[in-house]
Amino acid sequence: MAVTLNTNSAAYVALANLRSVQQALQVTEKRVSTGFITADALDNGAVFGVAQLTRGSIAGNTAVSQELGNFSGLVQVASAASTQISNNLSDIRAVFSHLGNQNLSADERSQYHTQLQSLVSSIGNFIKGAQYGATNLLSNATTISLLADHQNGNTISISGNSYNISSPYVVLNDLASPVTALTATVSQDWLNTSFGSVSSSVSTVLNFVGSLNRSLETQLNFNSNVRSALNNALGSLVDADLAAESANLTALQVKQSLSTQALSIANEGPSSLLRLFQ
């Protein structure tokens, strides 16, 4: 190869190789620093576009699950209140059994009546206390629709009438409100005829609340599994293998050093011509 002052072919080759190594080094450094093999559209537009769609699905899934989780608080409050109401009904039944005894004195009957009024009043307080946010399942007559799946638009519909426990409370309150203590006949007749209906209404609400809670838990578990699958898919698309990138980074740093030395040596070539004229 001819040695000239105008063209240093060795330097051109070394410079081209150095540029190539530096470009590869920049790519690897970006992967190491971000943790992504595709951090933006400049890395791979098609893959990044798919990744962004997947991230949108994950965000939608997360938001829906958060709302379902928030609504589960309302269900828990309704469950606690309706359970306590059911417990009070057991006590009310015992009181009516006592009031059905014809041998009670007027004072004893009055005391049992006072106890009945207290138990019924507590039921009213439990119903009012079942408020969560702006909703009370136990006294709400409107239908509530919850988004359960952001992709297909599936919903969980809740009929307020199914959970409304105000009517049994009104029946009990009307019965316990009069100042005059209940007679044995009225107490026994109500216990034999109407108490079963009131108790059944409360039991139905308990069943609805339990079923709703199971539906919410099932949907939340499903959403969690879908979110995990989407995260795994996203990772397969864009996550960098940091162990491999670390090894590649070390190799490229060595290549960069060698390319720099090669360019330095190539640039010293023309100066050797001076020795020919000494």
QUIRAWO-V612913 format. One record per residue. N is the residue number from 0. RES is the residue in one small letter. PSI is psi in whole degrees, -180 to 180 (999 if undefined). Layout:
n:N res:RES psi:PSI
n:N res:RES psi:PSI
This chain:
n:0 res:m psi:133
n:1 res:a psi:144
n:2 res:v psi:118
n:3 res:t psi:167
n:4 res:l psi:-24
n:5 res:n psi:-32
n:6 res:t psi:121
n:7 res:n psi:86
n:8 res:s psi:-39
n:9 res:a psi:-39
n:10 res:a psi:-39
n:11 res:y psi:-44
n:12 res:v psi:-45
n:13 res:a psi:-40
n:14 res:l psi:-43
n:15 res:a psi:-42
n:16 res:n psi:-39
n:17 res:l psi:-42
n:18 res:r psi:-43
n:19 res:s psi:-43
n:20 res:v psi:-41
n:21 res:q psi:-39
n:22 res:q psi:-46
n:23 res:a psi:-36
n:24 res:l psi:-40
n:25 res:q psi:-42
n:26 res:v psi:-46
n:27 res:t psi:-41
n:28 res:e psi:-37
n:29 res:k psi:-40
n:30 res:r psi:-39
n:31 res:v psi:-42
n:32 res:s psi:-35
n:33 res:t psi:-25
n:34 res:g psi:3
n:35 res:f psi:140
n:36 res:i psi:-24
n:37 res:t psi:92
n:38 res:a psi:-26
n:39 res:d psi:-180
n:40 res:a psi:-23
n:41 res:l psi:-26
n:42 res:d psi:-47
n:43 res:n psi:102
n:44 res:g psi:-45
n:45 res:a psi:-48
n:46 res:v psi:-41
n:47 res:f psi:-37
n:48 res:g psi:-45
n:49 res:v psi:-41
n:50 res:a psi:-39
n:51 res:q psi:-38
n:52 res:l psi:-41
n:53 res:t psi:-41
n:54 res:r psi:-37
n:55 res:g psi:-40
n:56 res:s psi:-40
n:57 res:i psi:-42
n:58 res:a psi:-42
n:59 res:g psi:-43
n:60 res:n psi:-43
n:61 res:t psi:-43
n:62 res:a psi:-44
n:63 res:v psi:-43
n:64 res:s psi:-37
n:65 res:q psi:-41
n:66 res:e psi:-40
n:67 res:l psi:-41
n:68 res:g psi:-37
n:69 res:n psi:-40
n:70 res:f psi:-28
n:71 res:s psi:-25
n:72 res:g psi:-40
n:73 res:l psi:-41
n:74 res:v psi:-41
n:75 res:q psi:-41
n:76 res:v psi:-44
n:77 res:a psi:-38
n:78 res:s psi:-44
n:79 res:a psi:-43
n:80 res:a psi:-46
n:81 res:s psi:-33
n:82 res:t psi:-42
n:83 res:q psi:-36
n:84 res:i psi:-43
n:85 res:s psi:-40
n:86 res:n psi:-40
n:87 res:n psi:-34
n:88 res:l psi:-35
n:89 res:s psi:-41
n:90 res:d psi:-38
n:91 res:i psi:-39
n:92 res:r psi:-41
n:93 res:a psi:-40
n:94 res:v psi:-43
n:95 res:f psi:-34
n:96 res:s psi:-40
n:97 res:h psi:-43
n:98 res:l psi:-21
n:99 res:g psi:-5
n:100 res:n psi:118
n:101 res:q psi:-12
n:102 res:n psi:3
n:103 res:l psi:144
n:104 res:s psi:166
n:105 res:a psi:-38
n:106 res:d psi:-43
n:107 res:e psi:-42
n:108 res:r psi:-38
n:109 res:s psi:-40
n:110 res:q psi:-42
n:111 res:y psi:-36
n:112 res:h psi:-41
n:113 res:t psi:-41
n:114 res:q psi:-40
n:115 res:l psi:-45
n:116 res:q psi:-38
n:117 res:s psi:-42
n:118 res:l psi:-42
n:119 res:v psi:-41
n:120 res:s psi:-37
n:121 res:s psi:-37
n:122 res:i psi:-42
n:123 res:g psi:-39
n:124 res:n psi:-37
n:125 res:f psi:-40
n:126 res:i psi:-46
n:127 res:k psi:-35
n:128 res:g psi:-5
n:129 res:a psi:13
n:130 res:q psi:133
n:131 res:y psi:112
n:132 res:g psi:-124
n:133 res:a psi:9
n:134 res:t psi:144
n:135 res:n psi:105
n:136 res:l psi:-32
n:137 res:l psi:-11
n:138 res:s psi:15
n:139 res:n psi:129
n:140 res:a psi:0
n:141 res:t psi:157
n:142 res:t psi:134
n:143 res:i psi:134
n:144 res:s psi:124
n:145 res:l psi:135
n:146 res:l psi:121
n:147 res:a psi:-25
n:148 res:d psi:113
n:149 res:h psi:-22
n:150 res:q psi:-45
n:151 res:n psi:-5
n:152 res:g psi:19
n:153 res:n psi:146
n:154 res:t psi:161
n:155 res:i psi:113
n:156 res:s psi:137
n:157 res:i psi:117
n:158 res:s psi:118
n:159 res:g psi:-33
n:160 res:n psi:-28
n:161 res:s psi:-24
n:162 res:y psi:-6
n:163 res:n psi:117
n:164 res:i psi:15
n:165 res:s psi:-36
n:166 res:s psi:-49
n:167 res:p psi:-35
n:168 res:y psi:-42
n:169 res:v psi:-42
n:170 res:v psi:-47
n:171 res:l psi:-41
n:172 res:n psi:-40
n:173 res:d psi:-36
n:174 res:l psi:-37
n:175 res:a psi:-12
n:176 res:s psi:-41
n:177 res:p psi:143
n:178 res:v psi:-37
n:179 res:t psi:130
n:180 res:a psi:146
n:181 res:l psi:139
n:182 res:t psi:165
n:183 res:a psi:-40
n:184 res:t psi:-48
n:185 res:v psi:-42
n:186 res:s psi:-46
n:187 res:q psi:-41
n:188 res:d psi:-43
n:189 res:w psi:-38
n:190 res:l psi:-37
n:191 res:n psi:-25
n:192 res:t psi:-48
n:193 res:s psi:-26
n:194 res:f psi:-38
n:195 res:g psi:-37
n:196 res:s psi:-43
n:197 res:v psi:-46
n:198 res:s psi:-39
n:199 res:s psi:-38
n:200 res:s psi:-42
n:201 res:v psi:-40
n:202 res:s psi:-38
n:203 res:t psi:-42
n:204 res:v psi:-42
n:205 res:l psi:-41
n:206 res:n psi:-44
n:207 res:f psi:-44
n:208 res:v psi:-43
n:209 res:g psi:-41
n:210 res:s psi:-40
n:211 res:l psi:-41
n:212 res:n psi:-41
n:213 res:r psi:-39
n:214 res:s psi:-42
n:215 res:l psi:-43
n:216 res:e psi:-42
n:217 res:t psi:-44
n:218 res:q psi:-40
n:219 res:l psi:-41
n:220 res:n psi:-42
n:221 res:f psi:-46
n:222 res:n psi:-38
n:223 res:s psi:-41
n:224 res:n psi:-40
n:225 res:v psi:-42
n:226 res:r psi:-40
n:227 res:s psi:-42
n:228 res:a psi:-41
n:229 res:l psi:-40
n:230 res:n psi:-40
n:231 res:n psi:-42
n:232 res:a psi:-42
n:233 res:l psi:-42
n:234 res:g psi:-40
n:235 res:s psi:-30
n:236 res:l psi:-45
n:237 res:v psi:-16
n:238 res:d psi:137
n:239 res:a psi:146
n:240 res:d psi:96
n:241 res:l psi:-30
n:242 res:a psi:-45
n:243 res:a psi:-41
n:244 res:e psi:-33
n:245 res:s psi:-44
n:246 res:a psi:-41
n:247 res:n psi:-36
n:248 res:l psi:-43
n:249 res:t psi:-43
n:250 res:a psi:-42
n:251 res:l psi:-35
n:252 res:q psi:-38
n:253 res:v psi:-44
n:254 res:k psi:-39
n:255 res:q psi:-43
n:256 res:s psi:-45
n:257 res:l psi:-40
n:258 res:s psi:-38
n:259 res:t psi:-42
n:260 res:q psi:-40
n:261 res:a psi:-40
n:262 res:l psi:-39
n:263 res:s psi:-43
n:264 res:i psi:-42
n:265 res:a psi:-36
n:266 res:n psi:-21
n:267 res:e psi:-11
n:268 res:g psi:-51
n:269 res:p psi:-30
n:270 res:s psi:-19
n:271 res:s psi:-19
n:272 res:l psi:-28
n:273 res:l psi:-32
n:274 res:r psi:-23
n:275 res:l psi:-21
n:276 res:f psi:10
n:277 res:q psi:999
